[in-house]
Amino acid sequence: MYNLVIFGPPGAGKGTQSEKIIAKYNLAHISTGDMFRMHISNDTELGKRVKQILADGMLVPDSITIDMLEEEVTNNPDVKGFIFDGFPRTVPQAEALDKFLESKGSKVNLVLQLEVNQDIIKERIAERQKVSGRADDDASKLIKRIDEYFSKTVHVLPYYQAQNKVDKVNGIGKIDDIFDDISKAIDKSL
Ligand code: AMP
């Protein structure tokens, strides 16, 4: 199995680039944000528990997120590998993922860090909100999400750097040019 973590702040282009990676490398996409939104729109028990947390731009507790992710991986035993988009967002999530994949005889092969600056993030999310209607794309909620990123999620990077798994790609520019750089990074790690 080949497993890729796509990493970056909200608005870095993780979702957009994930779609292109899936098409080229035939990986299964797991976006914890999409999964939570699906639960909320289907009004499941889990959806009810996390609705307000997402609306506030806060992180869902680790235990809930990890259980949901592990179930999704377990339910897809026959795939070539996964692209994890929006997960892990905390060091305990990264540790849990390592342990879980190891129990399946697998591991994280590459962490792709999409580098963007805060001005670009704000511009892109303002554009996205016009089409997505996502409540958490609202400027006041976005501040909280960026906060969560810089207080909790950035610490995931040194965790993977210590394992020599991080490759940086410039996330500013044309979608196809960024994807070319991503492809080169993936090809190197195959
Ligand atoms: P995203 O679509 O990845 O931007 O995620 C949207 C929201 O879902 C986040 O702001 C969090 O509230 C929640 N979420 C998604 N992934 C995670 C995660 N790995 N850990 C905690 N909360 C998450």
py3Dmol code that shows the C-alpha trace and the ligand (Angstrom):
import py3Dmol

protein = """\
ATOM      1  CA  MET A   1       0.000   0.000   0.000  1.00  0.00           C
ATOM      2  CA  TYR A   2       1.109   3.547  -0.714  1.00  0.00           C
ATOM      3  CA  ASN A   3      -0.174   6.222   1.686  1.00  0.00           C
ATOM      4  CA  LEU A   4       0.089   9.933   1.199  1.00  0.00           C
ATOM      5  CA  VAL A   5      -0.756  12.742   3.607  1.00  0.00           C
ATOM      6  CA  ILE A   6      -1.554  16.044   1.927  1.00  0.00           C
ATOM      7  CA  PHE A   7      -0.813  18.804   4.378  1.00  0.00           C
ATOM      8  CA  GLY A   8      -1.419  22.533   4.534  1.00  0.00           C
ATOM      9  CA  PRO A   9      -3.608  25.246   6.063  1.00  0.00           C
ATOM     10  CA  PRO A  10      -7.246  25.801   5.081  1.00  0.00           C
ATOM     11  CA  GLY A  11      -7.286  27.064   1.496  1.00  0.00           C
ATOM     12  CA  ALA A  12      -3.901  25.568   0.587  1.00  0.00           C
ATOM     13  CA  GLY A  13      -5.504  23.606  -2.270  1.00  0.00           C
ATOM     14  CA  LYS A  14      -5.545  20.187  -0.590  1.00  0.00           C
ATOM     15  CA  GLY A  15      -8.966  19.232  -1.969  1.00  0.00           C
ATOM     16  CA  THR A  16      -8.232  20.468  -5.499  1.00  0.00           C
ATOM     17  CA  GLN A  17      -4.867  18.739  -5.721  1.00  0.00           C
ATOM     18  CA  SER A  18      -6.213  15.574  -4.066  1.00  0.00           C
ATOM     19  CA  GLU A  19      -8.666  15.118  -6.940  1.00  0.00           C
ATOM     20  CA  LYS A  20      -5.827  15.240  -9.457  1.00  0.00           C
ATOM     21  CA  ILE A  21      -3.633  12.890  -7.406  1.00  0.00           C
ATOM     22  CA  ILE A  22      -6.464  10.353  -7.110  1.00  0.00           C
ATOM     23  CA  ALA A  23      -7.042  10.379 -10.865  1.00  0.00           C
ATOM     24  CA  LYS A  24      -3.354   9.890 -11.699  1.00  0.00           C
ATOM     25  CA  TYR A  25      -2.228   7.534  -8.915  1.00  0.00           C
ATOM     26  CA  ASN A  26      -5.437   5.632  -8.273  1.00  0.00           C
ATOM     27  CA  LEU A  27      -5.502   6.218  -4.527  1.00  0.00           C
ATOM     28  CA  ALA A  28      -8.613   6.286  -2.343  1.00  0.00           C
ATOM     29  CA  HIS A  29      -9.441   9.731  -0.990  1.00  0.00           C
ATOM     30  CA  ILE A  30     -10.185  10.195   2.694  1.00  0.00           C
ATOM     31  CA  SER A  31     -11.122  13.741   3.649  1.00  0.00           C
ATOM     32  CA  THR A  32     -12.182  13.897   7.297  1.00  0.00           C
ATOM     33  CA  GLY A  33     -13.769  17.332   6.655  1.00  0.00           C
ATOM     34  CA  ASP A  34     -15.919  15.866   3.814  1.00  0.00           C
ATOM     35  CA  MET A  35     -16.855  12.931   6.045  1.00  0.00           C
ATOM     36  CA  PHE A  36     -17.959  15.215   8.872  1.00  0.00           C
ATOM     37  CA  ARG A  37     -19.956  17.371   6.439  1.00  0.00           C
ATOM     38  CA  MET A  38     -21.656  14.220   5.079  1.00  0.00           C
ATOM     39  CA  HIS A  39     -22.625  13.146   8.603  1.00  0.00           C
ATOM     40  CA  ILE A  40     -23.996  16.613   9.299  1.00  0.00           C
ATOM     41  CA  SER A  41     -26.073  16.742   6.130  1.00  0.00           C
ATOM     42  CA  ASN A  42     -27.406  13.205   6.800  1.00  0.00           C
ATOM     43  CA  ASP A  43     -28.156  14.244  10.395  1.00  0.00           C
ATOM     44  CA  THR A  44     -26.476  11.130  11.856  1.00  0.00           C
ATOM     45  CA  GLU A  45     -25.620  10.796  15.549  1.00  0.00           C
ATOM     46  CA  LEU A  46     -22.016  11.724  14.753  1.00  0.00           C
ATOM     47  CA  GLY A  47     -23.246  14.640  12.646  1.00  0.00           C
ATOM     48  CA  LYS A  48     -25.247  15.986  15.571  1.00  0.00           C
ATOM     49  CA  ARG A  49     -22.191  15.768  17.851  1.00  0.00           C
ATOM     50  CA  VAL A  50     -19.845  17.663  15.548  1.00  0.00           C
ATOM     51  CA  LYS A  51     -22.132  20.181  13.837  1.00  0.00           C
ATOM     52  CA  GLN A  52     -21.460  23.070  16.202  1.00  0.00           C
ATOM     53  CA  ILE A  53     -17.735  22.298  16.370  1.00  0.00           C
ATOM     54  CA  LEU A  54     -17.393  22.611  12.588  1.00  0.00           C
ATOM     55  CA  ALA A  55     -19.574  25.713  12.515  1.00  0.00           C
ATOM     56  CA  ASP A  56     -17.240  27.315  15.063  1.00  0.00           C
ATOM     57  CA  GLY A  57     -14.098  26.424  13.086  1.00  0.00           C
ATOM     58  CA  MET A  58     -12.724  24.310  15.964  1.00  0.00           C
ATOM     59  CA  LEU A  59     -11.123  20.884  15.725  1.00  0.00           C
ATOM     60  CA  VAL A  60     -13.260  17.832  16.452  1.00  0.00           C
ATOM     61  CA  PRO A  61     -11.840  15.828  19.415  1.00  0.00           C
ATOM     62  CA  ASP A  62      -9.125  13.361  18.445  1.00  0.00           C
ATOM     63  CA  SER A  63     -10.932  10.226  19.630  1.00  0.00           C
ATOM     64  CA  ILE A  64     -13.991  10.901  17.436  1.00  0.00           C
ATOM     65  CA  THR A  65     -11.866  11.765  14.410  1.00  0.00           C
ATOM     66  CA  ILE A  66      -9.490   8.827  14.768  1.00  0.00           C
ATOM     67  CA  ASP A  67     -12.340   6.287  15.205  1.00  0.00           C
ATOM     68  CA  MET A  68     -14.111   7.609  12.113  1.00  0.00           C
ATOM     69  CA  LEU A  69     -10.939   7.505  10.032  1.00  0.00           C
ATOM     70  CA  GLU A  70      -9.928   4.005  11.117  1.00  0.00           C
ATOM     71  CA  GLU A  71     -13.387   2.695  10.294  1.00  0.00           C
ATOM     72  CA  GLU A  72     -13.172   4.199   6.805  1.00  0.00           C
ATOM     73  CA  VAL A  73      -9.745   2.653   6.150  1.00  0.00           C
ATOM     74  CA  THR A  74     -10.922  -0.732   7.440  1.00  0.00           C
ATOM     75  CA  ASN A  75     -13.982  -0.580   5.173  1.00  0.00           C
ATOM     76  CA  ASN A  76     -11.757  -0.198   2.105  1.00  0.00           C
ATOM     77  CA  PRO A  77      -9.389  -3.175   2.302  1.00  0.00           C
ATOM     78  CA  ASP A  78      -8.749  -3.596  -1.426  1.00  0.00           C
ATOM     79  CA  VAL A  79      -7.395  -0.200  -2.424  1.00  0.00           C
ATOM     80  CA  LYS A  80      -3.845   0.537  -3.643  1.00  0.00           C
ATOM     81  CA  GLY A  81      -3.432   3.152  -0.948  1.00  0.00           C
ATOM     82  CA  PHE A  82      -4.941   6.278   0.539  1.00  0.00           C
ATOM     83  CA  ILE A  83      -4.592   9.991   0.300  1.00  0.00           C
ATOM     84  CA  PHE A  84      -5.331  11.520   3.684  1.00  0.00           C
ATOM     85  CA  ASP A  85      -6.672  15.038   3.243  1.00  0.00           C
ATOM     86  CA  GLY A  86      -7.199  17.105   6.400  1.00  0.00           C
ATOM     87  CA  PHE A  87      -5.903  14.288   8.619  1.00  0.00           C
ATOM     88  CA  PRO A  88      -3.825  14.108  10.787  1.00  0.00           C
ATOM     89  CA  ARG A  89      -4.361  17.583  12.246  1.00  0.00           C
ATOM     90  CA  THR A  90      -2.796  16.964  15.670  1.00  0.00           C
ATOM     91  CA  VAL A  91       0.235  15.019  16.878  1.00  0.00           C
ATOM     92  CA  PRO A  92      -1.937  12.415  18.701  1.00  0.00           C
ATOM     93  CA  GLN A  93      -3.790  11.848  15.394  1.00  0.00           C
ATOM     94  CA  ALA A  94      -0.454  11.359  13.591  1.00  0.00           C
ATOM     95  CA  GLU A  95       0.692   8.891  16.263  1.00  0.00           C
ATOM     96  CA  ALA A  96      -2.606   7.012  16.059  1.00  0.00           C
ATOM     97  CA  LEU A  97      -2.345   6.829  12.258  1.00  0.00           C
ATOM     98  CA  ASP A  98       1.183   5.408  12.444  1.00  0.00           C
ATOM     99  CA  LYS A  99       0.132   2.763  14.941  1.00  0.00           C
ATOM    100  CA  PHE A 100      -2.980   1.882  12.982  1.00  0.00           C
ATOM    101  CA  LEU A 101      -1.203   1.577   9.626  1.00  0.00           C
ATOM    102  CA  GLU A 102       1.571  -0.429  11.237  1.00  0.00           C
ATOM    103  CA  SER A 103      -1.027  -2.909  12.513  1.00  0.00           C
ATOM    104  CA  LYS A 104      -2.014  -3.366   8.862  1.00  0.00           C
ATOM    105  CA  GLY A 105       1.607  -3.839   7.760  1.00  0.00           C
ATOM    106  CA  SER A 106       1.598  -0.400   6.163  1.00  0.00           C
ATOM    107  CA  LYS A 107       2.849   3.145   6.799  1.00  0.00           C
ATOM    108  CA  VAL A 108       2.705   6.782   5.683  1.00  0.00           C
ATOM    109  CA  ASN A 109       5.002   6.978   2.658  1.00  0.00           C
ATOM    110  CA  LEU A 110       5.002  10.709   2.019  1.00  0.00           C
ATOM    111  CA  VAL A 111       3.745  13.940   3.596  1.00  0.00           C
ATOM    112  CA  LEU A 112       3.237  16.599   0.949  1.00  0.00           C
ATOM    113  CA  GLN A 113       3.346  20.050   2.455  1.00  0.00           C
ATOM    114  CA  LEU A 114       1.565  22.657   0.330  1.00  0.00           C
ATOM    115  CA  GLU A 115       3.111  26.024   1.137  1.00  0.00           C
ATOM    116  CA  VAL A 116       0.933  29.138   0.889  1.00  0.00           C
ATOM    117  CA  ASN A 117       0.850  32.450   2.711  1.00  0.00           C
ATOM    118  CA  GLN A 118      -1.973  33.907   4.776  1.00  0.00           C
ATOM    119  CA  ASP A 119      -3.028  36.473   2.141  1.00  0.00           C
ATOM    120  CA  ILE A 120      -3.543  33.715  -0.415  1.00  0.00           C
ATOM    121  CA  ILE A 121      -5.513  31.640   2.108  1.00  0.00           C
ATOM    122  CA  LYS A 122      -7.916  34.490   2.812  1.00  0.00           C
ATOM    123  CA  GLU A 123      -8.357  35.304  -0.894  1.00  0.00           C
ATOM    124  CA  ARG A 124      -9.024  31.696  -1.874  1.00  0.00           C
ATOM    125  CA  ILE A 125     -11.447  31.017   0.961  1.00  0.00           C
ATOM    126  CA  ALA A 126     -13.408  34.182   0.206  1.00  0.00           C
ATOM    127  CA  GLU A 127     -13.724  32.917  -3.405  1.00  0.00           C
ATOM    128  CA  ARG A 128     -14.643  29.414  -2.240  1.00  0.00           C
ATOM    129  CA  GLN A 129     -17.357  30.663   0.070  1.00  0.00           C
ATOM    130  CA  LYS A 130     -19.212  32.183  -2.870  1.00  0.00           C
ATOM    131  CA  VAL A 131     -19.708  28.677  -4.299  1.00  0.00           C
ATOM    132  CA  SER A 132     -19.424  26.345  -1.292  1.00  0.00           C
ATOM    133  CA  GLY A 133     -21.692  28.239   1.070  1.00  0.00           C
ATOM    134  CA  ARG A 134     -19.625  26.646   3.878  1.00  0.00           C
ATOM    135  CA  ALA A 135     -20.468  28.403   7.133  1.00  0.00           C
ATOM    136  CA  ASP A 136     -16.914  27.886   8.354  1.00  0.00           C
ATOM    137  CA  ASP A 137     -15.532  29.739   5.315  1.00  0.00           C
ATOM    138  CA  ASP A 138     -17.010  32.913   6.781  1.00  0.00           C
ATOM    139  CA  ALA A 139     -14.217  35.407   7.587  1.00  0.00           C
ATOM    140  CA  SER A 140     -14.765  35.298  11.383  1.00  0.00           C
ATOM    141  CA  LYS A 141     -14.731  31.457  11.457  1.00  0.00           C
ATOM    142  CA  LEU A 142     -11.766  31.341   9.137  1.00  0.00           C
ATOM    143  CA  ILE A 143      -9.707  33.213  11.725  1.00  0.00           C
ATOM    144  CA  LYS A 144     -10.479  30.430  14.241  1.00  0.00           C
ATOM    145  CA  ARG A 145      -9.545  27.728  11.704  1.00  0.00           C
ATOM    146  CA  ILE A 146      -6.249  29.429  10.907  1.00  0.00           C
ATOM    147  CA  ASP A 147      -5.681  29.705  14.657  1.00  0.00           C
ATOM    148  CA  GLU A 148      -6.287  25.986  15.124  1.00  0.00           C
ATOM    149  CA  TYR A 149      -3.870  25.314  12.282  1.00  0.00           C
ATOM    150  CA  PHE A 150      -1.062  27.398  13.771  1.00  0.00           C
ATOM    151  CA  SER A 151      -1.629  26.271  17.378  1.00  0.00           C
ATOM    152  CA  LYS A 152      -2.157  22.521  16.834  1.00  0.00           C
ATOM    153  CA  THR A 153      -1.769  21.321  13.275  1.00  0.00           C
ATOM    154  CA  VAL A 154       1.677  22.785  12.419  1.00  0.00           C
ATOM    155  CA  HIS A 155       3.195  20.523  15.097  1.00  0.00           C
ATOM    156  CA  VAL A 156       2.398  17.550  12.897  1.00  0.00           C
ATOM    157  CA  LEU A 157       5.143  18.657  10.505  1.00  0.00           C
ATOM    158  CA  PRO A 158       8.138  18.208  12.857  1.00  0.00           C
ATOM    159  CA  TYR A 159       6.643  14.845  13.822  1.00  0.00           C
ATOM    160  CA  TYR A 160       6.936  13.672  10.211  1.00  0.00           C
ATOM    161  CA  GLN A 161      10.163  15.594   9.547  1.00  0.00           C
ATOM    162  CA  ALA A 162      11.766  13.485  12.267  1.00  0.00           C
ATOM    163  CA  GLN A 163      10.795  10.488  10.127  1.00  0.00           C
ATOM    164  CA  ASN A 164      12.202  12.146   7.000  1.00  0.00           C
ATOM    165  CA  LYS A 165       8.864  11.982   5.204  1.00  0.00           C
ATOM    166  CA  VAL A 166       8.073  15.615   4.383  1.00  0.00           C
ATOM    167  CA  ASP A 167       8.418  17.092   0.900  1.00  0.00           C
ATOM    168  CA  LYS A 168       7.466  20.759   0.354  1.00  0.00           C
ATOM    169  CA  VAL A 169       5.677  22.036  -2.733  1.00  0.00           C
ATOM    170  CA  ASN A 170       4.938  25.664  -3.517  1.00  0.00           C
ATOM    171  CA  GLY A 171       1.132  25.904  -3.405  1.00  0.00           C
ATOM    172  CA  ILE A 172       0.904  29.271  -5.161  1.00  0.00           C
ATOM    173  CA  GLY A 173       0.500  29.440  -8.920  1.00  0.00           C
ATOM    174  CA  LYS A 174      -1.410  27.586 -11.624  1.00  0.00           C
ATOM    175  CA  ILE A 175      -3.190  24.394 -10.508  1.00  0.00           C
ATOM    176  CA  ASP A 176      -1.466  22.319 -13.211  1.00  0.00           C
ATOM    177  CA  ASP A 177       2.010  23.676 -12.419  1.00  0.00           C
ATOM    178  CA  ILE A 178       1.518  22.882  -8.734  1.00  0.00           C
ATOM    179  CA  PHE A 179       0.340  19.419  -9.717  1.00  0.00           C
ATOM    180  CA  ASP A 180       3.492  18.871 -11.831  1.00  0.00           C
ATOM    181  CA  ASP A 181       5.614  19.559  -8.740  1.00  0.00           C
ATOM    182  CA  ILE A 182       3.421  17.267  -6.667  1.00  0.00           C
ATOM    183  CA  SER A 183       3.764  14.476  -9.239  1.00  0.00           C
ATOM    184  CA  LYS A 184       7.549  14.780  -9.144  1.00  0.00           C
ATOM    185  CA  ALA A 185       7.526  14.530  -5.336  1.00  0.00           C
ATOM    186  CA  ILE A 186       5.250  11.478  -5.419  1.00  0.00           C
ATOM    187  CA  ASP A 187       7.257   9.763  -8.168  1.00  0.00           C
ATOM    188  CA  LYS A 188      10.420  10.196  -6.109  1.00  0.00           C
ATOM    189  CA  SER A 189       8.761   8.497  -3.138  1.00  0.00           C
ATOM    190  CA  LEU A 190       7.272   5.508  -4.998  1.00  0.00           C
TER     191      LEU A 190
END
"""
ligand_1 = """\
23
AMP
P -11.674 20.679 6.188
O -12.732 20.396 5.162
O -10.539 19.719 6.117
O -11.226 22.116 6.186
O -12.346 20.423 7.612
C -13.488 21.156 8.033
C -13.663 21.033 9.541
O -13.849 19.648 9.915
C -12.476 21.487 10.381
O -12.475 22.884 10.592
C -12.745 20.727 11.677
O -13.812 21.284 12.412
C -13.224 19.376 11.157
N -12.098 18.444 10.895
C -11.719 17.930 9.695
N -10.669 17.110 9.817
C -10.355 17.108 11.140
C -9.333 16.477 11.904
N -8.411 15.678 11.325
N -9.312 16.690 13.250
C -10.245 17.481 13.849
N -11.209 18.130 13.179
C -11.280 17.953 11.838
"""
view = py3Dmol.view(width=600, height=400)
view.addModel(protein, "pdb")
view.setStyle({"model": 0}, {"cartoon": {"style": "trace"}})
view.addModel(ligand_1, "xyz")
view.setStyle({"model": 1}, {"stick": {}})
view.zoomTo()
view.show()
